[in-house]
Amino acid sequence: MRFSKKNTYLAILLPIQIGLVQIISQYPSFVENYYSQGIYPFVSRFLRIAFGWIPFSVGDILLVLFLLLLFRFVYRLFKTKFKQSFQQFIKLIASLSVIYFCFYFFWGLNYYRNSLAENLQLKQAKYTTKQLVILSNKLIAETNKIQLQIMQSDTLQVINPYRSKEMYQIAIKGYNQLATKHPQFSYKSPSIKNSLMSKLQSYNGTSGYLNPLTGEAQVNNYIPKNSIPFVVCHEIAHQIGWAAENEANFIGFLAAINNKNIYFKYAGYKMATRYVIYELYKQDKELYKTIFKTINVGVKKDFKESFLFWEQHKNPFEPIIKKGYNAYLKANKQKNGIQSYNYVVDLLIAFYHIK
């Protein structure tokens, strides 16, 4: 087999690209001005227009095709007893080079933009147990109030009457409302879909994901229905250019509570409550127990349903997948890895100006 010049050049470009990304990552203002607020809005909207009209998840199909090609590559290596393995290796590196470029050009550079706190002029600081207690009480009061308003009883679990695709449309309205206060969160040309791999996502512990190569927001429609509104809002936050998980959580929270739909408000406050009381649990278990007692029984049933859902889908492969995702997040300027999701708490404290 003769060497393909194209594959050779592409393979050489991979380490060059990696070096360039590392250099660019040191200049968040440059990324913010020229990528996140410059190129990215056009690229992302083009992708959503290109793939959003298709009723099924193109991104999921591309992911399956990539895995099949990878298995085929490995199979052929063994079948040929590693003959011409170097040429095949160059071909693989060339493919990875193209994927690497697409990932960072289509979305990934958003990991290195200015922080959301800076964008919203929020003052983040290390929080105290007292602040966690104040915020917990505030969020629990809102969650209890809305749960009672929906069900007319504090012991009944909220019953969400919407289908997943209806919730996707409602989420867009919430972002439209949020954009009247914060134009930077404007969301046009939606592309939100049920993941074709929802069952698999349930087993690898994910509620949804953004496919950066197609710009599609993928939602695991197997998860408990009361969780879907917040997950949709979270994934849309990724679509509009906020890559960090804690920041997507916070924007998702804002979009949910600013939605006129009461089920979205409930989902937003419930999710924020969960993150805050979890942080309180880590700092003071006795205080956590006292605070937890103040949550309506109907809300606790929601928490329990979600807990049992993920417990039922635990499997030996989930920790391995999470370790891989943890490494991916750390490689993209999220030093706390999967724990980054929980770091929404300091944004919430800053947002509510809790002293």
N, C-alpha and C positions, 0 to 999 in steps of 0.2 A: 504493500500500500504506500503510495506516494504521500508526502506531507501536503496537506492543504494549507496554502499560504493564509487564507482567510482564518482558518482555525488557529493557526500559529499566532497571527496578529491579535486575534481576540483573546487568546490565552495570555499573551504578554501584557495585554491591557488590564487584566484582572488585578495584579498587584499594584499597578499604577493607579487604578480607580480606588483601591482600598487606601492607598496613601493619600490621595486627594480628599477623600471623605474625612480621614483623620485630621487633615489640615483644616478643612472647611469647618469641622465641628468645633474648632477653637474660636470661631468668629460668629457667635449667635446673632449679632445685629446684622451682619452680612446676610446670613441665612434668612432672617426675618424679612428684611427689606427686598431682597432680590429673588428669594425662592418662595417663602411662605405667603408673602403678600404680593409677590411678583409673578413668577412662572406658575406656581402650583395651582392657584384658583382656575387658571385656564386649562391646565392639564387634567385636573380632577373633574372639572365640569365636562370636558370632552369625553372622558372615560364613562361618566355617568350617562351622558347622552347616547354614547355608542352602545353601551350594554344594558342600560336601565330598562329599555323597552322590552327586552327579552324576558319572558315569563319565568325562566328557570335560571339557576346560578351558573353562569359561564365560568366563573372563578373556580368553583368546585370541580367542574369537568376538566379544566386546565390542570388543576392540582392532581387529579387522578391520572391524567395522561402523563404528567411529569413523573409520577411514581412508577407507572408502567414502563416508561422509557428507561428509568433508572434500573428497574429490575431486569429489563431486557439487556441493558449494558453489562450488568454483573453476570447474567446468565451466559452471554456470548463470550465474556472473558474466560469463564470456566470451560465452556464448550470448546473453545479454540486453544485451551491449555495455555492461555496468556500469550499466544502469539500476537505480534503487532500490538502488544498492550500499551506501549508508549504512545503510539499514534492514537489509540482509543482514549488514553488518558488526556492527551492534548485536546481531543474532541470534547471530552467531558468538561475540562477546564474552560474551553471556549464557550460552551453552553452556560456554565455558571457565570461567566463574565457578562454575558448578555442579560441573564436574570438579575445579577447584581446591579447592573446599570439601570434596568427598568425599575427595580425595587426603590432605589434611592431617587431616581429622577421622577418617578410617578408619585412617590409619597414619602419615602424613608427619611429624606433630609429634614422633615419636620421635627424629628427627634432633637435636632440641634438648634432650633429657633429660640428666641427669647422666651422666658417663662410666662405662664398664664398670669401669675401673680403680678408680674411687671406690666403685662398688658392691661389688667384690670385695676392696677394700682392698689393691690392688696398687700398689706404688710405681714409677711409670714414670720413666725418666730416659734421657738420651742414652747410647747404648751404645758400647762400644769394640770394636775388632777382636778383642781378646783374649776378650771375652765372646761374640762371634760364633763364635769357634773352639771355645770350651768347649761352647756350646749345639749347634753343628753336630755335634761328636763324640758328644754325648749322644743327639741325635735320630737320627743315622745308626746308632748302635749298636742303638737300639730298632727302627728300621726293618729293619735287616739281620737281627736276631734273629727278627722275626716272619715276614719273607720266607722265611728258612731253615726255620722251623717249619712253614710252609704247604707249601713245595715240596720240602723235604728236599734241596735243592741250591741253592747260592748263585748259580748261573748261569741258572736257569730263571725266566722271567717268571711272576708270580702269575696264576693262572687263576681268575677269580671265577665261581662256579657259579650265581649267583642272577640271576633276571630282575629288571627294574627295579622292578616293583610289589612283589616280595618284599623288595627292599632298603628300600623305603619303610616297610614294616612293621617291619623290623629297626631302622631309624633311630629309630622311636618308642620301642622298648624301650630304646635307648641314652639317650634323653632321660629316660625314667622312672628309669633308674639314676642319671643325673646329678642329677635332682631330689631324690634322697635326701640328697645332699651340699649342693646349692644349690637350695632350693625355688623361687627366682625364675626358674628355667629349666624349670619345669613346663610340659608341653605336652599339652593336652586337645583333643578334637574335631579330629582330624587332617584336613587337606585338602592332599594331595600328589598331583600328577598329571604325566604325561608332557605336555609342551607339544605342541600341535597344530602349532606352528611350529618344531619342533626343527631341521629342515633349515635354515630361515632363520636360526635362532639360531647354527648352526654357521658360517654365512657372516658374521654380524655379530660373531662372537667372544665369545658368551656361553654359559655352561654352564647357566644357569638364572636365574630371576627370580621375585620376588614380585609378584603383581598386587594392588596396594593396594585396588582397587575391589571385589574379590571375596574377598580374603584367601587365594587359592590359591597354593601353592608350585608353580611350574612348573619342571620339570626337562627339560633337553635330553637325550633318551635316545639321541642319536646319538654322544655323546662316548664315549671309551674306558670300558669297564665298570668298571675299577678306580678311575676318578675319581668315579663316581656316588655312592658312600657319603658322601664328604666334601661334595659339592655339595648333597645332600639335607639334611645336618646344617646346612650354611650357610644354606640357604633357610628351614629351620625356625626358626633363630635370628632371622631377619628377621620371621617370623610372630609370634613371641612378644614382639616389640617392640624389637629391637636393630637400628637402621637403619644405623649406620655400618659400612662394609665390613670394616674391620680387626677390629671387635668381633664381627661375625657370623662372621668367620674363626676368631677365638679360641674363641667358644662352640661353633662347629662342630667344632673340634679337641677340646675337652673332651668333647663328646657322643660323638665317634667313639672316643676312647681309653678312655672309660668304658663303652663298649658291650662286652658279653660276647662278641660276634661277632668273631672274629679278623680277618676281612676288613675290618671297620670300623676296628679298631685299626690295621691296616696302612695303610689309606687316610689316617687321621688323622696318623700319624707321617710318612708319605711326603710329605703336603702341607706339613706344618710344616717338614720338612727342605728341601723345595724353596724355600720362602720365605726360610729362614735362609741357605742357601748362596748364594742369589741376592744377598742383601745383602752377604755376604762377598766375592762376586765383584766387586761395585761398589767395595769398599774395598781389596782386595788380591788381584789376579788370581793371583799365584803361590801364595799360601796356599790359595786356592780350588782350584787344580789339585791340590795335595797332598791336601787334604781329600776332593776328589771321587774320588780313586783308592781311598779306603777304602769306598766304597759298593759293595754287592754288584752283580755283573753283572746279576742278575735284576731288581733295582730300577732300574738304569740303562736296561734295556729298557723298563720302564714309562715312565720319563721321556721316552725317545725316541719311544715310541708316541704320547704326548700331544703332543709337539713336532711330529711329522709330521702328526698330525690337524689341528692348527691351521694348519700351513703349507699343507696341501692346500686349506684353505678360505679362504685369503687372497684378497682381491679389491679392486678400486679403491674400493668403497663403504665397506669396513670402517673405514678411518681417519676418514672423515667421521662415521660413526655413533659411533665412539669419542670424537671431539671433542665431539659433542653430549652424550654421556653424561658426559664429563669436566666439561663446563660445568654439567650438572645436579647433579653431586656437589658441585662448588664452590659452587653456589647454595644447597646444603643443609648448610652448615657443615663440609664436608670439603675443606679448603683445598688438599689435595694431589691432589684429583680421583681419577682411576683409580689413581694410585699409593697411594691409601689402603689398598688390599688388602694391600700389602706392609708396612704399618705394624703388622701383627700381631706383628712381631718383638719390639718392646719389651715387649709384653704377655707374650710367651713368656719373655723374659729375666726379667721381674719374677716370673712364675709359678714359674720354677725357682730363683729367688733366686740367680742367677748374679752373682758379684761381679767 
